[in-house]
């Protein structure tokens, strides 16, 4: 049952990302059944009901890395490392001491994590934020911007 609930949660997150891109982000659209659900595969030693989520390789380019060449995303989709569903619902440990300086790159064309969610996470971390017109894999499609952000963080 947990796998089904987590699968529905992940599909909702992906749907919200797609709805955000279409300019139609509403809470009711986040669980639209027509949106593609990830493939869920239990892994050895997983907590009860947990599993790995994969993006359908046929949809990988459109959902994950639409600003990269198709030949690159075909390979990425075929060799992807899944994400554990449990990671989406595991609470973060409380912060101790003073917060560390943080930087965040918002990918405005991200179809995996809605850019609005990225902005909320950046604000919560009090991060210096840079926004670019990129897919989920900005480090591949805009490496120069990412390098400059890392350099700024190092100084």
N, C-alpha and C positions, 0 to 999 in steps of 0.2 A: 504494500500500500504506500509506503514512503516513496518508493521509486516513482509511482504514478503521480503522487502529489508533487514531488520535486520536478518531474518531467513537465507537469502542467505549469509550475512556477517558472521554469526555464523557458517554456514556450511563451508564457506571458511576458517575460522580459524581452525576448526576441520580438514579439508582436509589438510591444511598446516602442522598441527601437524603430521598427518599420513604420508604425503609425506616426512617430515623431518626424521621420523623414517626409512623410506624406502631408504633414501639417494637420493631422487628425488625431493627435494623442488625447485619448479620453480613457478614463479608468475602465469603462465597459469594453473598449477595444483591446485591452491588454490580454484578454483571454479568448480572443476570437478563435474558434476552432479551425478555421480555414488556414491559419498561419502554420507553416511547417514546424513540426515538433522534432527535437533532436533524437538521434538514435541512442538508446540507453543500453549499456552492457554491464552486468555485474562484474566486478573484478575480484581476484583472490584476496582474501583477508579484509574485504570491505565491511564496514559496519552494516548491520542488518538493514536491508532496504536501500542501501546506497548503490550507486553505479556510476560508470563513466558516461559522459555525454559527448557525442560526436556530431559534427555538422555534416549533413548529407553532402558528399563530395560533388554531386551534381549542382548543389546550390552554394557551394563554398565561395566561389568567385563573387557572386551577387551579395551574399550576406557578410562575408568576412574581409574581403580585400578587393573591392571593385575597382580600385585605382592601380592595380598591378596587372601586368600582362597575363592573359589567360593561361599561357604555358606555365607560368610560375604558380598560379593558384591551383592549377590541375595537380601539380606535384604536391603542393601544400595540403590540398584536400585529401590526397591519397595517403599521405604520410603523417597526418595530424596526430598529435598527442591529445587524448581526450581530457576534459576537465571533470573532476569528481563533482557530482551533484551536491553532495554534502557541503562543499565549500561555499555554496550560495546561502546556506542557512546557519553556518557556524558563527556564533557571535565572536567579535573581536575582544581580546583581553583589554581590561581597563588600562589607560595610559598612566605611566608613573613618571613623576618629575616634570620638568619643563619640556614642552613640545620641541622637537627638532625642526629646523627650517625645512620647508617642503616646496617642491615645484611640481606642477601638474600640466600635462599636455592634453587639452580637450580636442578630440577628433570630431569635428563637426559633422562628418558624414559616417560616423560609426553606426553600424547596423547591429552590433552585438550588445554594446552598452549604450543606452540612450545618452546623447550629449547632455541633456538636462541632469541625468544622474551623475555624470562625470563632474559637472559643475558643482553639484551638491557635495560630492566627495571632496573636491578640491577646497571648497569653502570650509567644510568641516575640519580639514587639515590646516586651514589658514595658509594655503599654498599660494605661491606666486604662480599665476596661471597664464598659459599661452594657448590660444585657440588657433587651429589650422583646419583647412578644408581637406580632410583626410579620412580614410577608412579606419578600421580597427588597428591596422598595422602601419601606423605612421613611421615607425622606425625603418620600415622597408620602402615605403613610397615617398617619404620626405626625410631621408637620413640627415641631410644638412641641418634642418630645423632641430631635429632631435639632438644632434651633436652640439649645436649652439646652446640649447637648453641645459645640457649636461655641463658644458663649460661654465655657463652662468651660475649653476648650482655649486660648482667646485670653488668658485671665488668668494 
